Amino acid sequence: MMYIVAIAWMFVVTLMSVVEAVSTHGSILGAITTFIFYGILPLGLLLYLLGTPLRRRHLKAKEAAEQEKDAGIG
């Protein structure tokens, strides 16, 4: 579900950037900054923060698997 929202947001930001680029008052530099500051940076931060619990679960599972492996050998 999280990725659907991310894809939709990047679609909106891409359209905003295209409009900025082709507008009579817009510029290519404005389109690039719009894409970076409205799209890439906030979305990257959001995905990183929302992915933290998943990364923690994977780390704990990996550590538990290593402990089980060490306990079986010893």
C-alpha positions as a printed NumPy array, in Angstrom:
array([[  0.   ,   0.   ,   0.   ],
       [  2.828,   2.347,   0.857],
       [  4.362,   1.964,  -2.592],
       [  1.103,   2.761,  -4.384],
       [  0.955,   6.121,  -2.631],
       [  4.626,   6.742,  -3.423],
       [  4.12 ,   5.969,  -7.114],
       [  1.039,   8.209,  -7.244],
       [  2.917,  11.054,  -5.558],
       [  5.819,  10.775,  -7.998],
       [  3.31 ,  10.832, -10.874],
       [  1.83 ,  14.081,  -9.542],
       [  5.264,  15.62 ,  -9.005],
       [  6.34 ,  14.587, -12.511],
       [  3.283,  16.3  , -13.968],
       [  4.038,  19.401, -11.871],
       [  7.586,  19.419, -13.236],
       [  6.409,  19.057, -16.829],
       [  3.993,  21.956, -16.405],
       [  6.781,  24.043, -14.881],
       [  9.059,  23.25 , -17.805],
       [  6.575,  24.065, -20.583],
       [  4.933,  27.067, -18.918],
       [  5.623,  30.504, -20.364],
       [  6.725,  31.7  , -16.909],
       [  8.532,  28.472, -16.029],
       [ 11.996,  27.112, -16.7  ],
       [ 13.873,  23.842, -16.874],
       [ 15.749,  24.728, -13.684],
       [ 12.412,  25.321, -11.95 ],
       [ 11.177,  21.951, -13.165],
       [ 14.273,  20.197, -11.847],
       [ 14.059,  21.886,  -8.451],
       [ 10.337,  21.114,  -8.27 ],
       [ 11.052,  17.449,  -8.967],
       [ 13.835,  17.286,  -6.382],
       [ 12.294,  19.336,  -3.563],
       [  8.666,  18.187,  -3.959],
       [  9.353,  14.642,  -5.071],
       [ 12.659,  12.954,  -4.428],
       [ 13.68 ,  14.43 ,  -1.069],
       [ 10.341,  14.212,   0.786],
       [  9.503,  10.808,  -0.65 ],
       [ 12.942,   9.434,   0.171],
       [ 12.642,  10.669,   3.752],
       [  9.123,   9.288,   4.102],
       [ 10.038,   5.859,   2.746],
       [ 13.112,   5.722,   4.97 ],
       [ 11.112,   6.592,   8.097],
       [  8.217,   4.265,   7.29 ],
       [ 10.626,   1.445,   6.428],
       [ 12.421,   1.583,   9.786],
       [ 10.169,  -0.963,  11.577],
       [ 10.571,  -3.414,   8.703],
       [ 14.369,  -3.066,   8.791],
       [ 14.329,  -3.659,  12.561],
       [ 12.229,  -6.809,  12.149],
       [ 14.61 ,  -8.148,   9.512],
       [ 17.618,  -7.42 ,  11.739],
       [ 16.039,  -9.168,  14.739],
       [ 15.089, -12.174,  12.611],
       [ 18.619, -12.375,  11.238],
       [ 20.106, -12.196,  14.737],
       [ 17.687, -14.867,  15.999],
       [ 18.612, -17.15 ,  13.097],
       [ 22.303, -16.682,  13.853],
       [ 21.745, -17.463,  17.546],
       [ 19.81 , -20.623,  16.666],
       [ 22.59 , -21.653,  14.299],
       [ 25.266, -21.022,  16.966],
       [ 23.248, -22.858,  19.628],
       [ 22.824, -25.896,  17.366],
       [ 26.537, -26.126,  16.615],
       [ 27.811, -25.589,  20.166]])
